[in-house]
Amino acid sequence: MPIFKTISEKQAKRKVKKIFNEIKRVRKIKKIPNFWKTLANSPETLERTWTSLQQVMKKGALNPIVKELIYVAVSITNNCEYCIKSHSLAAKKKGATNAMLNEMIAVVGMANETNRLVEGYQVEVDKFLK
């Protein structure tokens, strides 16, 4: 059960309404997702998160598809169902294929397995890696 109720688009006022409209325009969507409607309980958090997300996820040294795939990978590791679904869809909208998602999921699974083996066995870092 959520701690806070969502703020609907009809309930949105001033800063929240402005940010909701910007999210819809930038994301080319008609409805505000629950994530943003929940963050709207704190307009400052909503604004900060929206601004930061745009800054981090814009095209840079990494292309937007790669950034979305990384976001999904971290979300899988953190077990965030909402983010896995949201950013998998975003990756597909930006051009990611099912083959790319499948391969990324395999890498995440392998990395998590080998990370746990390294930690379990307490493998010392090789000198040439330092």
C-alpha contacts under 8 A as a table, 3 or more apart, distances in Angstrom:
res1	aa1	res2	aa2	distance
2	P	5	K	6.86
4	F	38	T	6.76
4	F	41	N	7.37
5	K	38	T	6.57
6	T	34	N	6.75
6	T	37	K	4.93
6	T	38	T	4.49
6	T	39	L	7.91
6	T	40	A	7.41
6	T	41	N	7.33
7	I	11	Q	6.02
7	I	12	A	6.44
7	I	37	K	4.93
7	I	38	T	6.25
7	I	40	A	6.05
7	I	41	N	6.68
8	S	11	Q	5.14
8	S	12	A	6.26
8	S	37	K	6.29
9	E	12	A	5.10
9	E	17	K	7.00
9	E	20	F	7.37
9	E	32	I	7.40
9	E	37	K	7.83
12	A	16	V	5.52
12	A	17	K	4.86
13	K	16	V	5.61
13	K	17	K	5.03
13	K	18	K	7.93
14	R	17	K	5.38
14	R	18	K	6.26
15	K	18	K	5.12
15	K	19	I	6.18
15	K	43	P	6.81
16	V	19	I	5.14
16	V	20	F	6.00
16	V	40	A	6.27
16	V	43	P	5.97
16	V	46	L	7.62
16	V	47	E	7.96
17	K	20	F	5.07
17	K	21	N	6.18
18	K	21	N	5.24
18	K	22	E	6.28
19	I	22	E	4.95
19	I	23	I	6.08
19	I	46	L	7.95
19	I	47	E	6.96
19	I	50	W	7.97
20	F	23	I	5.12
20	F	24	K	6.30
20	F	32	I	6.67
20	F	36	W	7.81
21	N	24	K	5.21
21	N	25	R	6.18
22	E	25	R	5.04
22	E	26	V	5.95
23	I	26	V	5.28
23	I	27	R	5.75
23	I	28	K	7.90
23	I	29	I	7.90
23	I	32	I	7.48
23	I	50	W	7.96
24	K	27	R	5.31
24	K	28	K	5.45
24	K	29	I	4.86
24	K	30	K	6.04
24	K	31	K	6.91
24	K	32	I	6.70
25	R	28	K	5.08
25	R	29	I	6.85
29	I	32	I	7.45
32	I	36	W	6.64
32	I	37	K	6.69
33	P	36	W	5.76
33	P	37	K	6.44
34	N	37	K	4.85
34	N	38	T	5.89
35	F	38	T	5.31
35	F	39	L	6.30
36	W	39	L	5.03
36	W	40	A	6.13
36	W	46	L	6.75
37	K	40	A	5.14
37	K	41	N	7.55
38	T	41	N	5.92
39	L	42	S	5.80
39	L	43	P	7.14
39	L	45	T	6.38
39	L	46	L	5.09
40	A	43	P	5.12
40	A	45	T	7.49
40	A	46	L	5.47
42	S	45	T	5.29
42	S	46	L	6.22
43	P	46	L	4.95
43	P	47	E	6.07
44	E	47	E	5.18
44	E	48	R	6.05
45	T	48	R	5.12
45	T	49	T	5.91
46	L	49	T	5.36
46	L	50	W	6.06
47	E	50	W	5.25
47	E	51	T	6.04
48	R	51	T	5.24
48	R	52	S	6.00
49	T	52	S	5.13
49	T	53	L	5.89
50	W	53	L	5.19
50	W	54	Q	6.24
51	T	54	Q	5.34
51	T	55	Q	6.32
52	S	55	Q	5.07
52	S	56	V	6.11
53	L	56	V	5.25
53	L	57	M	5.83
54	Q	57	M	5.35
54	Q	58	K	5.89
55	Q	58	K	5.71
57	M	64	P	6.51
57	M	67	K	6.40
57	M	68	E	7.72
58	K	64	P	6.51
59	K	62	L	6.52
59	K	63	N	5.29
59	K	64	P	5.51
60	G	63	N	6.18
60	G	64	P	7.97
62	L	66	V	6.24
62	L	67	K	6.46
63	N	66	V	5.50
63	N	67	K	6.40
64	P	67	K	5.02
64	P	68	E	6.19
64	P	91	A	7.85
64	P	94	K	7.09
65	I	68	E	5.15
65	I	69	L	6.20
65	I	91	A	5.44
65	I	94	K	5.93
65	I	95	G	6.75
65	I	96	A	6.16
66	V	69	L	5.04
66	V	70	I	6.14
67	K	70	I	5.10
67	K	71	Y	6.16
68	E	71	Y	4.91
68	E	72	V	6.22
68	E	87	H	5.89
68	E	88	S	7.19
68	E	90	A	6.83
68	E	91	A	5.20
69	L	72	V	5.03
69	L	73	A	6.12
69	L	87	H	7.55
69	L	88	S	7.25
69	L	91	A	6.46
69	L	101	L	7.28
69	L	104	M	7.09
70	I	73	A	4.94
70	I	74	V	6.22
71	Y	74	V	5.31
71	Y	75	S	6.10
71	Y	83	C	7.98
71	Y	84	I	7.94
71	Y	87	H	6.70
72	V	75	S	4.91
72	V	76	I	6.08
72	V	83	C	6.91
72	V	84	I	5.14
72	V	87	H	5.81
72	V	88	S	6.25
73	A	76	I	5.17
73	A	77	T	6.41
73	A	84	I	7.96
73	A	104	M	7.07
73	A	105	I	6.94
73	A	108	V	6.06
74	V	77	T	5.08
74	V	78	N	6.08
75	S	78	N	4.92
75	S	79	N	5.78
75	S	80	C	5.15
75	S	81	E	7.42
75	S	83	C	5.91
75	S	84	I	5.53
76	I	79	N	4.92
76	I	80	C	6.36
76	I	81	E	7.59
76	I	84	I	6.29
76	I	108	V	7.69
77	T	80	C	7.97
77	T	108	V	7.45
77	T	112	N	7.63
80	C	83	C	5.44
80	C	84	I	6.16
81	E	84	I	5.09
81	E	85	K	6.24
82	Y	85	K	5.42
82	Y	86	S	6.04
83	C	86	S	4.96
83	C	87	H	5.75
84	I	87	H	5.58
84	I	88	S	5.85
85	K	88	S	5.22
85	K	89	L	6.20
86	S	89	L	5.38
86	S	90	A	6.27
87	H	90	A	4.67
87	H	91	A	5.89
88	S	91	A	5.05
88	S	92	K	6.26
88	S	101	L	7.69
89	L	92	K	5.10
89	L	93	K	6.17
90	A	93	K	5.01
90	A	94	K	6.29
91	A	94	K	5.13
91	A	95	G	6.38
91	A	96	A	5.25
92	K	95	G	5.02
92	K	96	A	4.45
92	K	97	T	6.22
93	K	96	A	7.19
96	A	100	M	6.13
96	A	101	L	7.12
97	T	100	M	5.12
97	T	101	L	6.42
98	N	101	L	5.03
98	N	102	N	6.00
99	A	102	N	5.07
99	A	103	E	6.10
100	M	103	E	5.19
100	M	104	M	6.10
101	L	104	M	5.09
101	L	105	I	6.11
102	N	105	I	5.15
102	N	106	A	6.27
103	E	106	A	5.05
103	E	107	V	6.31
104	M	107	V	5.06
104	M	108	V	6.21
105	I	108	V	5.03
105	I	109	G	6.15
106	A	109	G	5.11
106	A	110	M	6.13
107	V	110	M	5.08
107	V	111	A	5.95
108	V	111	A	5.14
108	V	112	N	6.07
109	G	112	N	5.24
109	G	113	E	6.16
110	M	113	E	5.06
110	M	114	T	6.10
111	A	114	T	5.27
111	A	115	N	5.83
112	N	115	N	5.10
112	N	116	R	6.19
113	E	116	R	5.31
113	E	117	L	6.33
114	T	117	L	4.91
114	T	118	V	6.09
115	N	118	V	5.15
115	N	119	E	6.17
116	R	119	E	5.03
116	R	120	G	5.79
117	L	120	G	4.98
117	L	121	Y	5.93
118	V	121	Y	5.33
118	V	122	Q	5.59
118	V	123	V	5.20
119	E	122	Q	4.76
119	E	123	V	6.73
125	V	129	L	6.83
125	V	130	K	7.52
126	D	129	L	5.43
126	D	130	K	7.02
127	K	130	K	5.37
